[in-house]
């Protein structure tokens, strides 16, 4: 009998306080849609870092989603003057998950905050606030480097919703896309199945840019 089991992908979520106590754990359905379109089975992660090793054993890959800011202490800095949107429990969970999946050499794909977290987890630093409004709710062109994302050619238009960015690269990481203002837009690991993009491909799955290909690349690594 042919094995038709789909790769099971753990998708990180965010917490929203519930008026009756506790939190709602929520993730935008577009992330799951990207995984499903690529042939995978998405499952949301609950907030318990103690189970990170079990998650890594049980799932075929990790999708680190967008969201608030990574706490500066995670990359050796103190908070600056700019107001940050921080959830230390989410940081604890996602850094723990990254370590567990990384140790097991399982694929990791980071989107927006997820890419920034990958960089910080590997010893890199972040720009806490880009000048002005940063890349906030706009579209812009980026230039591709090397052959990690060969299906996009040399230039592509992407969306952006971020005010932080990768600064110093983490150990083992290389840049494969840069915005015209110099902001790093995509990174990948030289030896492990890990990559991240600064934009939001899950919001452009059916557009002419072909963003579903990023999820397909991720699933192909499993």
Secondary structure, DSSP 8 states (H G I E B T S, - for coil): ------EEEEE--EEEE-TTSSEEEE--HHHHHHHHHTTEEEEE--S-GGGHHHHHHH-SEEEE---SB--GGGGT----SS---B-HHHHHHHHHHHHHHHHTT-EEEEETHHHHHHHHHTT--EESS-STT-EEEEEEEEEE-TTTTGGGTTEEEEEEEES-EE-S--TTEEEEEEETTS-EEEEEESSSSEEEESS-GGGGTTSTT-THHHHHHHHHT-
